[in-house]
């Protein structure tokens, strides 16, 4: 890893519970970011309606969170690749705050979102390069996103254990590692991201149930329960996995745009 990748994951919430709001947001976002892919690298433009326009701030993933997997509804999740790292897309995002330009406060989606939370993230060794996945054309019908609270300073150790112990097991169950990230500007949170499909997700859940003695119709896999014991060596607070469905037309979605 000559220079670590810098990424941003954003959770966007909508209120009141109007199901068309996440649809409008994801359609708006993926449409204008597809246009940005044609822009010249290294150039950014602050606009009064679409924030900063740049091909170096790359929308790699746009997802609708699967409500039944446990979160405040409704929620959209986006994954951005700051191409060029600190001196590339990240710098371009910071530059829009210089002198607090009035254009920063004008948006075509004013009043559409209720609130949003951003996690700046850095890749650790073993994390796939998202631009390589892009060139490969990798897609998946579902993604598994984990956010875990670790002991201060234990994030890299936890992610190393995921890479060495959990990734091979999940790989056998049709899960592909997409990202191992420590959350930057802090030292107590990490994110993991996997591409998968419905059948693979169900196989993991049933094999874990069988290992707990709760399903006698499928072969148990004790490695799934042993991982929980390993994880607790590093965790200090909650961890949560959520299934995400990639929005049609977004980079990681196997489905074309419906717009």
C-alpha positions in Angstrom: 0.0 0.0 0.0 2.0 2.9 -1.3 -0.6 5.5 -0.3 -3.7 4.5 1.7 -7.1 5.1 0.2 -9.3 7.7 1.8 -13.0 7.2 1.7 -16.2 8.7 3.1 -19.3 6.8 4.2 -22.4 8.8 4.7 -25.7 7.8 6.4 -28.7 9.9 5.3 -32.0 9.8 7.1 -35.4 11.0 6.0 -38.3 12.4 8.0 -41.3 12.2 8.1 -41.6 8.6 6.9 -42.2 9.3 3.3 -40.8 6.5 1.2 -40.4 8.6 -1.9 -37.8 10.8 -0.3 -35.0 8.3 -0.3 -35.9 7.4 -3.9 -35.7 11.0 -4.9 -32.4 11.5 -3.1 -30.8 8.4 -4.6 -32.0 9.2 -8.1 -30.8 12.8 -7.9 -27.4 11.8 -6.5 -26.6 8.9 -8.9 -27.7 10.9 -11.9 -25.4 13.9 -11.4 -22.5 11.8 -10.2 -22.6 9.8 -13.4 -22.2 13.1 -15.3 -19.2 13.9 -13.0 -17.4 10.8 -14.2 -16.7 12.6 -17.5 -15.0 15.5 -15.8 -11.2 16.0 -16.1 -9.2 14.5 -13.2 -7.8 17.0 -10.7 -10.4 19.7 -11.4 -13.2 20.6 -9.0 -16.0 23.1 -9.2 -18.3 24.4 -6.4 -21.8 25.0 -7.6 -24.9 26.5 -6.0 -27.0 23.4 -6.5 -24.9 20.3 -6.6 -22.1 21.1 -4.1 -18.6 20.2 -5.4 -18.5 18.6 -8.9 -15.4 16.4 -9.5 -14.5 13.1 -10.9 -12.0 12.7 -8.0 -14.8 12.6 -5.5 -16.2 9.3 -6.8 -19.5 7.9 -5.8 -18.6 4.2 -5.7 -21.7 3.0 -3.8 -25.2 4.3 -3.3 -27.5 2.0 -1.2 -30.9 1.8 0.3 -30.6 0.2 3.8 -32.7 -2.9 4.3 -35.1 -1.9 7.1 -35.7 -5.4 8.5 -32.0 -5.7 9.4 -32.3 -3.1 12.1 -31.9 0.7 11.8 -33.9 3.9 11.9 -36.0 4.0 8.8 -35.7 5.3 6.2 -31.9 5.4 5.5 -29.7 5.7 2.5 -25.9 5.0 2.6 -23.3 6.3 0.2 -19.7 5.3 -0.2 -17.2 7.8 -1.7 -13.7 7.3 -3.0 -11.4 10.3 -2.6 -9.2 9.5 -5.6 -5.7 10.7 -4.9 -6.2 10.4 -1.1 -5.5 13.3 1.2 -4.1 15.4 -1.6 -6.8 14.4 -4.1 -10.5 14.1 -3.5 -10.2 14.9 0.2 -8.5 18.2 -0.5 -11.2 19.1 -3.0 -13.9 18.5 -0.4 -12.1 20.6 2.1 -11.6 23.5 -0.3 -15.3 24.1 -0.6 -15.2 25.4 3.0 -12.6 28.1 2.3 -14.2 31.5 3.2 -17.5 29.7 3.8 -18.7 30.4 0.2 -22.5 31.1 0.1 -22.9 28.5 -2.6 -22.1 25.9 0.1 -25.5 26.5 1.6 -27.6 26.2 -1.5 -28.7 22.8 -2.7 -31.3 21.2 -5.0 -32.2 18.8 -2.2 -32.8 21.3 0.5 -35.5 20.0 2.9 -35.4 16.5 1.4 -33.0 15.0 4.0 -33.7 15.0 7.7 -30.2 14.4 8.9 -26.9 12.9 7.8 -23.8 11.5 9.4 -20.4 11.2 7.7 -17.6 8.8 8.6 -14.2 9.7 7.1 -12.3 6.4 6.6 -8.9 5.2 5.8 -8.0 1.8 4.2 -5.8 -0.6 6.2 -3.6 -3.3 4.6 -5.7 -5.9 2.8 -8.4 -3.5 1.7 -9.2 -3.8 -2.0 -8.7 -0.7 -4.1 -12.2 0.4 -5.1 -11.0 1.7 -8.4 -9.7 -1.8 -9.2 -13.1 -3.2 -8.3 -14.6 -0.5 -10.6 -12.4 -1.6 -13.5 -13.3 -5.2 -12.9 -17.0 -4.3 -13.0 -17.7 -5.9 -9.7 -21.3 -5.8 -8.5 -23.4 -7.6 -5.9 -27.1 -7.7 -5.1 -26.5 -7.0 -1.4 -23.8 -5.5 0.7 -23.1 -6.2 4.4 -21.9 -3.1 6.3 -20.5 -3.4 9.8 -19.8 -0.5 12.2 -18.0 -1.6 15.4 -16.8 0.3 18.4 -13.4 -0.9 19.5 -11.1 -0.1 22.4 -9.3 3.1 21.7 -6.3 2.3 19.5 -7.4 -1.3 18.8 -9.0 -0.7 15.4 -6.1 -1.9 13.3 -5.8 -5.1 15.4 -9.5 -5.8 15.0 -9.4 -5.3 11.2 -6.3 -7.5 11.0 -8.2 -10.3 12.8 -11.1 -9.7 10.3 -8.7 -10.1 7.4 -7.0 -13.2 8.7 -9.8 -15.1 10.4 -13.2 -13.8 9.3 -12.6 -13.0 5.6 -11.7 -16.6 4.7 -14.8 -18.0 6.4 -17.2 -15.5 4.9 -15.5 -16.1 1.5 -16.6 -19.7 1.7 -20.1 -18.4 2.1 -20.1 -16.2 -1.0 -19.1 -12.9 0.7 -16.4 -10.8 -1.0 -14.4 -8.3 1.1 -14.9 -4.8 -0.2 -13.4 -2.7 2.6 -11.5 -2.7 5.9 -11.6 0.9 7.2 -10.5 2.6 10.4 -12.7 5.7 11.0 -10.4 8.7 10.9 -10.2 11.7 13.2 -10.9 9.3 16.1 -9.5 6.0 17.4 -12.5 3.9 18.5 -14.6 2.9 15.4 -14.1 0.7 12.4 -16.1 -0.2 9.3 -16.1 -3.4 7.3 -17.9 -3.9 4.0 -18.7 -7.1 2.0 -20.5 -7.8 -1.2 -22.8 -10.8 -1.1 -26.2 -12.2 -2.2 -29.4 -13.3 -0.6 -28.6 -17.1 -0.5 -25.1 -16.5 0.9 -26.6 -14.3 3.7 -29.1 -16.9 4.6 -26.5 -19.7 4.6 -24.4 -17.8 7.1 -27.3 -17.1 9.4 -28.5 -20.7 9.4 -25.0 -22.2 9.9 -24.5 -19.9 12.9 -27.8 -20.9 14.3 -26.8 -24.5 13.9 -23.6 -23.9 15.8 -25.7 -22.4 18.6 -27.9 -25.5 18.6 -30.8 -23.7 17.1 -31.1 -25.4 13.7 -30.7 -29.2 13.3 -31.4 -29.2 9.6 -28.1 -27.7 8.4 -24.4 -28.4 9.1 -23.2 -26.2 12.0 -20.1 -24.0 11.5 -18.4 -23.4 14.8 -16.0 -20.9 13.2 -18.9 -18.4 13.0 -19.5 -18.5 16.8 -15.7 -18.6 17.5 -15.3 -15.3 15.6 -17.7 -13.6 18.1 -15.3 -14.6 20.9 -12.3 -13.3 18.9 -14.1 -10.0 18.2 -14.8 -9.4 21.9 -11.1 -9.2 22.5 -11.1 -5.8 20.6 -14.6 -4.5 21.1 -15.5 -2.0 23.8 -18.9 -1.0 22.6 -21.6 -2.0 20.2 -21.2 -3.5 16.8 -23.9 -3.6 14.2 -24.2 -5.2 10.8 -26.8 -3.9 8.3 -27.7 -5.2 4.8 -27.6 -2.6 2.1 -29.2 -2.9 -1.4 -27.3 -1.0 -4.1 -29.5 1.5 -5.9 -30.1 0.6 -9.6 -27.7 2.5 -11.8 -25.1 3.0 -9.0 -21.6 1.7 -9.5 -21.9 -1.5 -7.4 -25.4 -2.4 -8.5 -26.0 -5.3 -10.9 -29.2 -3.5 -12.1 -29.3 -0.6 -14.6 -30.8 2.7 -13.8 -34.6 2.8 -13.7 -34.7 6.5 -14.3 
